[in-house]
Amino acid sequence: MYCKNCGQQLTQNAKFCTNCGTPQTSESPNTPPPPPAKSQGANRVGFSDKAHDPAFTKFKQESKRGARIFALFMVLAFTIGGGIYGAVGRDIDNPQALIGGFALGVGFYIFGLIFTRKEQKIKPSWDGVVADKTSKRKYKNVNYGDSNRRMAYIENAVHFRGDNGQKYKLTDADDDSTL
């Protein structure tokens, strides 16, 4: 018996395809269907042909540019705010307030650069299939004030295999929703 959607060979009387997850009926063909069209996500569950859409790449670039413009605007706003506070306020005179506002704005700008750089290190999205799911019982030391206790927890892992052959692993502790 073969899947009517993707052509995967199935065991007799299978209710779902083990490859694409499509529900099967007793009318599923006994001969393999022709191979699906060669697109990135042809007839596969969880795949999208839009994963590498140029419009999405353009959106990400414009978002980064907008964040940089906003950060520069904040530097300018803090500098002007410091100058106004130095002119109106009684605590600090203008040169120190202006420099303080500028320094605060630059601090926020640097924080923004670090944050956007951190986001760039996030792995890009990819298409793939779940290759394996595992659960391991592990132990960790937990500090309870003046005593340490060894506690057991379950580490759940989902192993993915991408179309490019690379393997990925998602690990989470004490969370059944991972599996």
KEGUBA-99666 format. One record per residue: residue in one letter; x, y, z of N, C-alpha, C in turn. Coordinates in pm, whole numbers, always signed. Layout:
N
TIPA code n_u n_v n_w ca_u ca_v ca_w c_u c_v c_w
TIPA A X Y Z X Y Z X Y Z
...
END
This chain:
179
TIPA code n_u n_v n_w ca_u ca_v ca_w c_u c_v c_w
TIPA M +85 -117 +0 +0 +0 +0 +90 +123 +0
TIPA Y +49 +226 -75 +126 +350 -88 +40 +469 -50
TIPA C +107 +573 +1 +36 +695 +38 -21 +761 -87
TIPA K -146 +803 -77 -209 +867 -192 -159 +1010 -213
TIPA N -86 +1066 -113 -38 +1203 -123 +109 +1210 -168
TIPA C +198 +1135 -99 +340 +1149 -129 +402 +1024 -191
TIPA G +330 +912 -193 +382 +791 -256 +466 +702 -166
TIPA Q +478 +734 -38 +555 +653 +57 +492 +516 +72
TIPA Q +574 +412 +76 +522 +278 +96 +482 +263 +242
TIPA L +361 +209 +265 +306 +198 +399 +275 +52 +431
TIPA T +259 +25 +560 +214 -108 +600 +66 -122 +564
TIPA Q +21 -244 +547 -118 -269 +510 -209 -215 +619
TIPA N -318 -152 +584 -418 -95 +674 -364 +21 +759
TIPA A -264 +92 +712 -212 +209 +785 -318 +319 +780
TIPA K -337 +388 +892 -437 +494 +898 -378 +629 +858
TIPA F -244 +647 +879 -177 +772 +845 -45 +740 +776
TIPA C -2 +830 +690 +127 +815 +623 +238 +847 +723
TIPA T +341 +765 +729 +453 +788 +820 +546 +897 +768
TIPA N +533 +936 +641 +619 +1039 +583 +554 +1177 +588
TIPA C +431 +1188 +541 +367 +1320 +531 +250 +1339 +627
TIPA G +202 +1232 +692 +96 +1244 +790 -44 +1248 +733
TIPA T -60 +1227 +603 -191 +1232 +540 -275 +1112 +583
TIPA P -402 +1135 +624 -489 +1022 +658 -509 +932 +536
TIPA Q -509 +802 +558 -524 +706 +449 -660 +639 +459
TIPA T -711 +596 +346 -837 +523 +341 -810 +385 +285
TIPA S -912 +302 +288 -895 +167 +232 -878 +172 +81
TIPA E -904 +290 +21 -891 +305 -124 -752 +351 -165
TIPA S -653 +351 -71 -517 +392 -105 -462 +298 -211
TIPA P -387 +352 -307 -340 +271 -419 -239 +164 -377
TIPA N -239 +55 -453 -141 -51 -431 -18 -34 -519
TIPA T -23 +64 -608 +93 +94 -692 +139 +235 -659
TIPA P +269 +258 -664 +316 +393 -628 +272 +496 -730
TIPA P +227 +614 -682 +191 +720 -775 +316 +781 -836
TIPA P +301 +861 -940 +418 +927 -998 +483 +1019 -894
TIPA P +615 +1042 -905 +681 +1127 -805 +624 +1268 -807
TIPA P +620 +1333 -688 +565 +1469 -682 +654 +1568 -753
TIPA A +596 +1685 -781 +672 +1792 -846 +790 +1830 -758
TIPA K +901 +1868 -821 +1024 +1900 -748 +1023 +2046 -703
TIPA S +953 +2074 -597 +965 +2205 -534 +1015 +2179 -392
TIPA Q +1055 +2282 -323 +1115 +2263 -191 +1026 +2186 -97
TIPA G +899 +2216 -92 +813 +2154 +8 +701 +2073 -53
TIPA A +721 +2017 -169 +615 +1947 -239 +555 +1836 -155
TIPA N +428 +1850 -123 +349 +1747 -56 +408 +1701 +76
TIPA R +472 +1787 +150 +530 +1747 +278 +473 +1833 +389
TIPA V +442 +1771 +499 +383 +1841 +613 +488 +1932 +676
TIPA G +450 +2056 +704 +538 +2148 +772 +638 +2218 +683
TIPA F +633 +2196 +554 +726 +2260 +461 +658 +2378 +394
TIPA S +737 +2476 +357 +683 +2593 +290 +777 +2633 +177
TIPA D +719 +2659 +62 +799 +2709 -49 +835 +2855 -30
TIPA K +779 +2919 +72 +802 +3061 +96 +912 +3086 +200
TIPA A +982 +2982 +246 +1083 +2997 +351 +1196 +3089 +308
TIPA H +1227 +3092 +182 +1336 +3175 +132 +1285 +3281 +35
TIPA D +1166 +3332 +64 +1103 +3433 -21 +1183 +3562 -16
TIPA P +1216 +3622 -132 +1292 +3747 -133 +1221 +3861 -60
TIPA A +1089 +3860 -56 +1016 +3966 +15 +1043 +3958 +165
TIPA F +1056 +3837 +218 +1085 +3822 +361 +1227 +3870 +392
TIPA T +1322 +3840 +305 +1459 +3887 +322 +1464 +4040 +319
TIPA K +1389 +4100 +227 +1383 +4246 +218 +1321 +4304 +344
TIPA F +1217 +4240 +396 +1153 +4286 +519 +1251 +4285 +636
TIPA K +1331 +4179 +648 +1429 +4172 +757 +1534 +4282 +744
TIPA Q +1580 +4310 +623 +1679 +4416 +602 +1622 +4552 +636
TIPA E +1497 +4577 +595 +1434 +4705 +625 +1409 +4721 +774
TIPA S +1380 +4611 +843 +1360 +4618 +988 +1489 +4656 +1058
TIPA K +1601 +4601 +1013 +1731 +4636 +1074 +1764 +4782 +1049
TIPA R +1739 +4829 +927 +1766 +4968 +895 +1677 +5060 +979
TIPA G +1551 +5025 +996 +1461 +5103 +1078 +1505 +5107 +1224
TIPA A +1557 +4995 +1274 +1606 +4992 +1412 +1726 +5084 +1429
TIPA R +1815 +5086 +1330 +1932 +5175 +1339 +1890 +5322 +1336
TIPA I +1796 +5356 +1249 +1747 +5494 +1241 +1682 +5534 +1373
TIPA F +1603 +5445 +1432 +1540 +5473 +1560 +1646 +5494 +1669
TIPA A +1751 +5412 +1668 +1857 +5426 +1769 +1928 +5560 +1754
TIPA L +1956 +5603 +1631 +2019 +5734 +1610 +1926 +5847 +1653
TIPA F +1796 +5831 +1630 +1699 +5929 +1676 +1701 +5939 +1828
TIPA M +1716 +5825 +1897 +1721 +5826 +2043 +1846 +5897 +2094
TIPA V +1960 +5880 +2025 +2081 +5953 +2063 +2055 +6103 +2054
TIPA L +1995 +6145 +1944 +1963 +6286 +1925 +1864 +6335 +2030
TIPA A +1762 +6256 +2059 +1660 +6296 +2157 +1720 +6310 +2297
TIPA F +1805 +6215 +2337 +1867 +6225 +2469 +1961 +6345 +2477
TIPA T +2032 +6373 +2369 +2123 +6489 +2368 +2044 +6618 +2381
TIPA I +1938 +6632 +2303 +1854 +6753 +2311 +1788 +6762 +2448
TIPA G +1739 +6648 +2499 +1677 +6647 +2632 +1775 +6689 +2740
TIPA G +1898 +6643 +2730 +2001 +6683 +2826 +2029 +6831 +2818
TIPA G +2034 +6885 +2696 +2056 +7029 +2679 +1944 +7111 +2738
TIPA I +1821 +7068 +2717 +1706 +7140 +2772 +1708 +7133 +2924
TIPA Y +1738 +7015 +2978 +1744 +7001 +3123 +1855 +7089 +3183
TIPA G +1968 +7096 +3113 +2076 +7182 +3161 +2039 +7329 +3159
TIPA A +1957 +7371 +3063 +1917 +7511 +3054 +1807 +7545 +3153
TIPA V +1718 +7453 +3181 +1602 +7480 +3265 +1625 +7435 +3409
TIPA G +1689 +7322 +3426 +1705 +7264 +3559 +1807 +7337 +3644
TIPA R +1802 +7310 +3773 +1893 +7376 +3866 +2002 +7281 +3916
TIPA D +1992 +7153 +3885 +2087 +7054 +3936 +2218 +7055 +3860
TIPA I +2212 +7056 +3728 +2331 +7045 +3644 +2331 +7158 +3543
TIPA D +2447 +7215 +3518 +2458 +7318 +3415 +2463 +7253 +3277
TIPA N +2450 +7338 +3178 +2433 +7290 +3042 +2548 +7207 +2985
TIPA P +2671 +7237 +2998 +2769 +7149 +2933 +2766 +7007 +2988
TIPA Q +2753 +6992 +3121 +2750 +6859 +3179 +2621 +6784 +3143
TIPA A +2507 +6852 +3143 +2379 +6790 +3110 +2377 +6746 +2964
TIPA L +2432 +6829 +2877 +2438 +6796 +2735 +2525 +6673 +2712
TIPA I +2639 +6669 +2776 +2730 +6554 +2764 +2666 +6430 +2825
TIPA G +2599 +6447 +2940 +2531 +6333 +3003 +2420 +6276 +2916
TIPA G +2340 +6364 +2854 +2235 +6317 +2763 +2292 +6245 +2643
TIPA F +2401 +6299 +2589 +2466 +6235 +2475 +2520 +6097 +2515
TIPA A +2584 +6090 +2633 +2639 +5962 +2679 +2528 +5860 +2701
TIPA L +2415 +5902 +2756 +2302 +5812 +2776 +2248 +5763 +2642
TIPA G +2236 +5853 +2545 +2190 +5814 +2412 +2285 +5716 +2345
TIPA V +2415 +5740 +2357 +2514 +5648 +2298 +2506 +5512 +2366
TIPA G +2481 +5512 +2498 +2465 +5385 +2570 +2349 +5304 +2515
TIPA F +2236 +5370 +2491 +2122 +5302 +2432 +2153 +5254 +2290
TIPA Y +2226 +5332 +2214 +2264 +5294 +2079 +2351 +5168 +2081
TIPA I +2449 +5164 +2171 +2536 +5046 +2182 +2455 +4924 +2224
TIPA F +2362 +4943 +2318 +2275 +4834 +2359 +2195 +4782 +2239
TIPA G +2144 +4872 +2156 +2071 +4831 +2036 +2157 +4755 +1939
TIPA L +2283 +4798 +1921 +2373 +4726 +1832 +2400 +4585 +1882
TIPA I +2421 +4572 +2011 +2445 +4440 +2069 +2322 +4352 +2050
TIPA F +2204 +4407 +2071 +2081 +4330 +2057 +2060 +4284 +1912
TIPA T +2079 +4375 +1815 +2060 +4335 +1675 +2167 +4237 +1631
TIPA R +2288 +4249 +1681 +2393 +4152 +1648 +2358 +4016 +1704
TIPA K +2301 +4013 +1825 +2262 +3886 +1886 +2154 +3820 +1802
TIPA E +2060 +3899 +1750 +1955 +3842 +1666 +2011 +3785 +1536
TIPA Q +2119 +3843 +1485 +2179 +3793 +1361 +2240 +3655 +1380
TIPA K +2278 +3621 +1503 +2342 +3493 +1529 +2241 +3379 +1540
TIPA I +2112 +3413 +1546 +2010 +3310 +1552 +2011 +3234 +1420
TIPA K +2004 +3103 +1427 +2009 +3023 +1305 +1889 +3055 +1217
TIPA P +1910 +3060 +1087 +1798 +3087 +998 +1700 +2970 +995
TIPA S +1579 +2999 +952 +1480 +2893 +943 +1520 +2795 +834
TIPA W +1473 +2672 +846 +1508 +2568 +750 +1392 +2470 +745
TIPA D +1386 +2397 +638 +1285 +2294 +625 +1349 +2160 +655
TIPA G +1276 +2071 +719 +1329 +1940 +751 +1221 +1851 +808
TIPA V +1260 +1733 +850 +1168 +1637 +907 +1219 +1594 +1043
TIPA V +1128 +1552 +1128 +1165 +1500 +1259 +1227 +1362 +1238
TIPA A +1352 +1347 +1280 +1421 +1220 +1263 +1407 +1132 +1386
TIPA D +1401 +1193 +1505 +1395 +1114 +1627 +1348 +1203 +1742
TIPA K +1289 +1142 +1842 +1250 +1209 +1965 +1304 +1126 +2080
TIPA T +1370 +1192 +2176 +1426 +1118 +2288 +1392 +1186 +2419
TIPA S +1389 +1107 +2524 +1372 +1157 +2660 +1477 +1089 +2746
TIPA K +1547 +1170 +2827 +1648 +1116 +2917 +1621 +1167 +3058
TIPA R +1637 +1079 +3151 +1627 +1119 +3292 +1764 +1169 +3334
TIPA K +1770 +1293 +3381 +1896 +1352 +3423 +1881 +1406 +3564
TIPA Y +1994 +1444 +3621 +1995 +1495 +3758 +2069 +1628 +3763
TIPA K +2025 +1714 +3854 +2093 +1842 +3874 +2093 +1874 +4024
TIPA N +2194 +1948 +4066 +2204 +1991 +4204 +2128 +2122 +4220
TIPA V +2040 +2127 +4320 +1960 +2245 +4347 +1993 +2294 +4488
TIPA N +2020 +2422 +4502 +2055 +2480 +4630 +1929 +2526 +4703
TIPA Y +1904 +2471 +4822 +1792 +2511 +4906 +1847 +2577 +5032
TIPA G +1889 +2701 +5021 +1942 +2773 +5135 +2076 +2718 +5178
TIPA D +2078 +2643 +5288 +2204 +2591 +5340 +2229 +2445 +5301
TIPA S +2144 +2388 +5215 +2166 +2249 +5174 +2148 +2235 +5023
TIPA N +2218 +2138 +4967 +2205 +2105 +4825 +2130 +1974 +4812
TIPA R +2042 +1968 +4715 +1969 +1844 +4688 +1986 +1808 +4542
TIPA R +1990 +1682 +4518 +1999 +1633 +4382 +1858 +1601 +4334
TIPA M +1817 +1670 +4227 +1681 +1651 +4176 +1685 +1587 +4037
TIPA A +1587 +1503 +4013 +1574 +1440 +3882 +1485 +1525 +3793
TIPA Y +1515 +1526 +3664 +1429 +1593 +3567 +1437 +1518 +3435
TIPA I +1343 +1545 +3350 +1337 +1479 +3219 +1383 +1580 +3114
TIPA E +1482 +1541 +3034 +1527 +1624 +2922 +1470 +1566 +2794
TIPA N +1384 +1644 +2729 +1323 +1602 +2602 +1402 +1662 +2488
TIPA A +1424 +1584 +2384 +1498 +1632 +2267 +1426 +1587 +2140
TIPA V +1420 +1678 +2045 +1366 +1647 +1913 +1479 +1666 +1814
TIPA H +1508 +1563 +1736 +1616 +1566 +1638 +1555 +1585 +1500
TIPA F +1604 +1686 +1428 +1555 +1716 +1294 +1664 +1686 +1192
TIPA R +1622 +1652 +1071 +1715 +1635 +960 +1665 +1726 +848
TIPA G +1748 +1823 +812 +1711 +1918 +709 +1727 +1859 +570
TIPA D +1666 +1924 +473 +1681 +1879 +334 +1825 +1886 +287
TIPA N +1905 +1973 +350 +2045 +1986 +311 +2132 +1881 +378
TIPA G +2072 +1791 +457 +2147 +1683 +521 +2196 +1717 +660
TIPA Q +2188 +1845 +700 +2233 +1882 +833 +2135 +1834 +938
TIPA K +2188 +1810 +1058 +2104 +1764 +1168 +2095 +1876 +1272
TIPA Y +1976 +1891 +1329 +1950 +1991 +1430 +1888 +1922 +1551
TIPA K +1909 +1980 +1667 +1855 +1921 +1789 +1795 +2032 +1874
TIPA L +1671 +2012 +1916 +1601 +2104 +2005 +1586 +2033 +2139
TIPA T +1643 +2092 +2243 +1640 +2029 +2375 +1566 +2117 +2473
TIPA D +1484 +2056 +2557 +1412 +2130 +2659 +1396 +2039 +2780
TIPA A +1411 +2094 +2897 +1399 +2017 +3020 +1263 +2037 +3082
TIPA D +1205 +1929 +3134 +1079 +1933 +3207 +964 +1996 +3130
TIPA D +958 +1971 +2999 +851 +2029 +2920 +800 +1924 +2823
TIPA D +684 +1868 +2853 +629 +1764 +2768 +585 +1816 +2632
TIPA S +562 +1948 +2620 +515 +2002 +2492 +625 +1991 +2384
TIPA T +752 +1979 +2424 +859 +1963 +2325 +836 +1835 +2245
TIPA L +807 +1728 +2316 +783 +1603 +2247 +643 +1596 +2190
END
